[in-house]
Amino acid sequence: MSHYLLRRLLLMIPLLIGITLISFTVIHLAPGEPTDLQTQMNPQASGDLQARLHKNYGLDKPLHQQYLLWLQRLVKLDFGDSFAQDNRPVRDKIAERLPVTITLNLLSLATILLVALPLGVISAVRRNSLFDRATTVLVFTGFAMPSFWLALLLMDWFGVRLGWLPVSGLKSLGYEYLSFSGQIFDRISHLLLPVFIAAIGGLAGFSRYMRSNMLEVIRQDYIMTARAKGLSEGVVIYKHALRNALLPVITILGLSVPGLIGGSVIFETIFAIPGMGKLFYDGVMMRDYPLIMGVLVIGAVLTLVGNLLADLSYALADPRIRQGG
């Protein structure tokens, strides 16, 4: 197992370098420059000022030199300073927003697992029943809805018309004056809509994938043998069938991490949540290259770690993988 883990960790290094190289090249090829907001919108800005800004930001160097200089700073865990007016270190900005995004993604992932897995198992056991057909219609309806449209619809209904839930931010005005239980309720009420929007697409896909895996497993000969031995249906389903049906789901779980992180840009912007997604969106609008690269690196690392955890879970569930690795 240790050799398998070491090999996976070593493979992450060239993958991360390749991701940063492609990302660095693409963002610099995009139209617009960081100095445009400071020069083109200012009629008194001269060409000399733009040249000095280019030199100050290091944009006067060839692209490969810029990447190598940035990579040298990355080795020291230094993402550079933001091109925004505050000129703060990118590392500090990310450190403020990262816990919010991780919390939202973990809550979304937990919601997906707690709802989708039992839903898929029950739908497979009760195949073609009214429950199976009803859940199929519901999950595919949720999967087909654009997340931004559904978010706006729920904000209008629960936030504006009914007034049950807040529609922006992570806490209300006067949060510090609330009691401890009031603060917890306030946090939960702010998180309900964003977590639901983040989880709805994955919930639909995971429940259907779990259903198809369970249908395939319960047809196997060893399941028929377990039933022939007189084992209860609960033991057959949840002890023998479920573990084997979970193996492909673990792989899909690791692959879903990039989607959750990427989706943060949508729902954090819509709900005005101060997370990495909102930070990334603001950085793109301002062509803040250090900030964009810093967020992309953190997202890439989280994605690679998620895939690593999925591989380790797969290896723990199936001894053949770690023995063969």
C-alpha positions in Angstrom: 0.0 0.0 0.0 2.9 2.4 0.8 4.4 1.8 -2.7 1.0 2.5 -4.3 0.6 5.7 -2.3 4.2 6.9 -3.1 3.7 6.3 -6.8 0.5 8.2 -6.9 2.1 11.2 -5.0 5.0 11.3 -7.5 2.6 11.3 -10.4 0.9 14.4 -9.0 4.0 16.5 -9.5 4.2 16.4 -13.4 0.4 16.7 -13.5 0.4 19.8 -11.5 3.2 21.4 -13.6 1.4 20.6 -16.8 -1.8 22.1 -15.4 -0.1 25.3 -14.4 1.8 25.6 -17.7 -1.4 25.3 -19.8 -3.3 27.6 -17.5 -0.5 30.2 -17.5 -0.4 30.2 -21.3 -4.2 30.4 -21.8 -4.8 33.3 -19.4 -2.0 35.3 -21.1 -3.4 34.6 -24.5 -6.8 35.9 -23.6 -7.7 39.4 -24.8 -7.1 42.3 -22.5 -4.3 43.1 -20.0 -4.2 44.1 -16.3 -3.0 47.6 -17.2 -6.1 48.3 -19.4 -8.2 49.2 -16.4 -5.6 51.7 -15.1 -4.7 53.3 -18.5 -7.5 53.0 -21.0 -10.1 54.3 -18.5 -7.8 57.2 -17.5 -7.5 60.0 -20.2 -4.4 61.3 -18.5 -2.5 58.0 -18.7 0.3 58.1 -21.2 2.1 55.4 -23.1 5.1 55.8 -20.7 2.8 55.0 -17.8 1.6 51.8 -19.4 5.2 50.8 -20.2 6.2 51.4 -16.5 3.2 49.3 -15.3 4.2 46.5 -17.7 7.6 46.5 -16.2 6.3 46.7 -12.7 4.1 43.7 -13.2 6.8 41.8 -15.1 4.7 41.7 -18.3 7.6 43.1 -20.4 9.4 39.8 -20.2 8.8 36.9 -22.7 6.1 34.5 -21.7 8.4 31.6 -20.9 10.5 33.8 -18.6 7.3 35.0 -16.8 6.3 31.4 -16.2 9.7 30.3 -14.9 9.8 33.2 -12.5 6.3 32.4 -11.3 7.2 28.7 -10.9 10.2 29.7 -8.8 7.9 31.6 -6.4 5.5 28.8 -6.4 8.1 26.4 -5.0 8.4 28.8 -2.1 4.5 28.8 -1.8 4.5 32.5 -2.9 1.8 33.3 -5.4 3.0 36.9 -5.7 1.0 40.1 -5.1 -2.4 40.9 -6.6 -2.6 43.4 -9.5 -5.7 44.9 -7.7 -5.5 48.3 -6.1 -5.0 46.8 -2.6 -1.8 45.0 -3.9 -2.2 42.4 -1.2 -0.4 39.0 -1.4 -2.4 36.5 -3.3 -1.7 33.9 -0.6 -3.5 36.0 2.0 -6.5 36.6 -0.2 -6.8 32.8 -0.9 -6.3 32.0 2.8 -9.4 34.2 3.6 -11.6 32.6 1.0 -10.5 28.9 0.9 -12.2 27.7 4.1 -15.5 29.0 2.8 -15.3 27.1 -0.5 -14.0 23.9 1.1 -16.8 24.0 3.7 -19.5 24.5 1.0 -18.0 21.7 -1.2 -17.8 19.3 1.7 -21.4 20.0 2.7 -22.5 19.5 -0.9 -20.5 16.3 -1.2 -22.0 15.0 2.1 -25.5 15.9 0.9 -24.9 14.0 -2.4 -23.7 10.9 -0.6 -26.3 10.9 2.1 -29.2 11.3 -0.3 -28.0 9.7 -3.6 -26.6 6.4 -2.3 -29.7 5.3 -0.4 -31.9 6.6 -3.2 -30.0 4.6 -5.8 -30.1 1.4 -3.6 -33.8 1.6 -2.9 -34.6 2.3 -6.5 -32.6 -0.7 -7.6 -34.2 -3.0 -5.0 -37.7 -1.7 -5.9 -37.1 -1.6 -9.7 -40.0 -0.4 -11.8 -42.0 0.4 -8.7 -43.8 3.7 -8.2 -41.0 4.9 -6.0 -38.4 4.1 -8.7 -40.3 5.9 -11.4 -41.1 8.9 -9.3 -37.5 9.4 -8.2 -36.3 8.9 -11.8 -38.5 11.7 -13.0 -37.4 14.0 -10.1 -33.7 13.5 -10.4 -33.6 13.9 -14.1 -35.7 17.0 -13.9 -33.2 18.4 -11.4 -30.3 17.3 -13.5 -31.7 19.0 -16.6 -32.3 22.4 -15.0 -29.5 24.9 -15.4 -28.0 25.6 -11.9 -28.0 29.4 -12.3 -31.7 29.4 -13.4 -32.7 27.1 -10.6 -30.8 29.3 -8.1 -32.5 32.4 -9.3 -35.9 30.7 -9.1 -35.3 29.5 -5.6 -34.0 32.9 -4.5 -37.2 34.5 -5.8 -39.5 32.0 -4.3 -38.0 31.3 -0.8 -36.2 34.6 -0.3 -38.3 37.3 -2.0 -41.9 36.0 -2.0 -42.0 33.8 1.1 -39.1 35.4 3.0 -38.0 32.1 4.6 -34.4 32.1 3.6 -31.7 34.7 3.0 -30.5 35.1 -0.6 -26.9 36.4 -0.2 -23.9 36.2 2.0 -23.0 33.8 4.9 -24.5 35.8 7.8 -27.1 38.5 8.5 -26.6 42.0 9.7 -26.3 42.0 13.4 -25.0 38.5 13.4 -22.6 39.2 16.3 -25.5 40.2 18.5 -27.4 36.9 18.1 -27.3 34.2 20.7 -25.2 31.1 20.0 -28.2 29.1 18.8 -29.3 32.1 16.8 -25.9 32.3 15.1 -26.0 28.6 14.2 -29.6 28.9 12.8 -28.5 32.0 10.8 -25.5 30.2 9.3 -27.7 27.2 8.4 -30.3 29.3 6.8 -27.7 31.1 4.6 -26.2 27.7 3.6 -29.3 25.9 2.6 -29.8 27.3 -0.9 -26.1 27.4 -2.0 -25.5 23.8 -0.8 -28.7 22.6 -2.5 -27.8 24.2 -5.8 -24.2 22.8 -5.6 -25.5 19.3 -4.8 -28.5 19.0 -7.1 -26.6 18.0 -10.3 -24.3 15.5 -8.5 -27.2 14.1 -6.6 -29.1 13.2 -9.8 -26.1 11.6 -11.5 -24.9 9.7 -8.4 -28.3 8.2 -7.6 -28.8 6.9 -11.2 -25.2 5.6 -11.3 -25.7 3.8 -7.9 -29.0 2.3 -9.2 -27.4 0.9 -12.3 -24.5 -0.6 -10.4 -26.8 -2.2 -7.8 -29.0 -3.7 -10.6 -25.9 -5.2 -12.1 -24.6 -6.6 -8.8 -27.8 -8.1 -7.5 -28.0 -10.2 -10.7 -24.7 -11.9 -9.9 -24.4 -15.6 -8.9 -22.9 -14.9 -5.5 -26.0 -12.8 -4.6 -28.3 -15.7 -5.6 -26.1 -18.0 -3.5 -26.3 -15.7 -0.4 -30.1 -15.7 -0.7 -30.1 -19.5 -1.1 -28.2 -19.8 2.1 -31.1 -18.2 3.9 -29.5 -14.8 4.6 -31.9 -11.9 5.2 -32.5 -9.5 2.4 -30.9 -6.7 4.4 -27.7 -8.6 4.8 -27.6 -9.6 1.2 -28.2 -6.1 -0.1 -26.2 -4.0 2.4 -23.4 -6.3 3.3 -22.7 -8.3 0.1 -24.1 -6.3 -2.8 -23.5 -2.7 -1.7 -19.8 -2.9 -1.2 -19.2 -4.2 -4.7 -21.6 -1.7 -6.2 -19.7 1.2 -4.5 -16.4 0.5 -6.3 -17.3 2.3 -9.6 -19.1 5.1 -7.5 -15.8 5.8 -5.7 -14.1 6.5 -9.0 -16.9 8.9 -10.1 -16.7 10.5 -6.7 -13.1 11.5 -7.3 -13.9 12.7 -10.8 -16.7 14.9 -9.4 -14.4 17.0 -7.3 -13.3 19.3 -10.2 -17.0 19.9 -11.1 -17.8 20.9 -7.5 -14.9 23.3 -7.3 -15.7 24.7 -10.8 -19.3 25.1 -9.8 -18.3 27.3 -6.9 -17.8 30.1 -9.3 -21.5 30.0 -10.3 -23.3 29.7 -7.0 -20.8 31.9 -5.0 -21.3 34.7 -7.6 -25.1 34.3 -7.6 -25.4 34.2 -3.8 -22.6 36.7 -3.2 -20.6 34.3 -1.0 -17.0 35.4 -0.3 -15.3 32.2 -1.4 -12.7 31.2 -3.9 -15.2 31.0 -6.8 -16.2 34.7 -6.3 -12.6 35.6 -5.9 -11.7 33.9 -9.1 -14.5 35.6 -11.0 -13.4 39.0 -9.8 -9.8 38.2 -10.7 -10.8 37.2 -14.2 -12.7 40.4 -14.7 -9.7 42.5 -13.6 -7.2 40.3 -15.5 -5.4 39.8 -12.2 -2.9 37.1 -13.4 -1.3 36.3 -10.0 -4.7 35.9 -8.4 -6.1 33.8 -11.2 -3.1 31.5 -11.2 -3.2 31.2 -7.4 -6.8 30.1 -7.4 -6.2 27.7 -10.3 -3.3 26.1 -8.5 -5.3 25.6 -5.3 -8.2 24.2 -7.3 -5.8 21.9 -9.2 -4.2 20.7 -5.9 -7.7 20.0 -4.4 -8.7 18.1 -7.5 -5.6 16.0 -7.4 -6.0 15.3 -3.7 -9.6 14.3 -4.3 -8.6 11.9 -7.1 -5.8 10.5 -4.8 -8.3 9.9 -2.0 -10.6 8.2 -4.5 -7.8 5.9 -5.6 -6.9 5.1 -2.1 -10.5 4.3 -1.2 -10.7 2.1 -4.3 -7.5 0.3 -3.2 -8.9 -0.2 0.3 -12.1 -1.6 -1.0 -10.5 -3.8 -3.6 -7.2 -5.5 -2.4 -6.4 -6.5 -6.0 -5.6 -2.9 -6.9 -3.0 -2.2 -4.2 -1.5 -5.6 -4.8 -1.2 -5.1 -8.5 0.0 -1.5 -8.0 
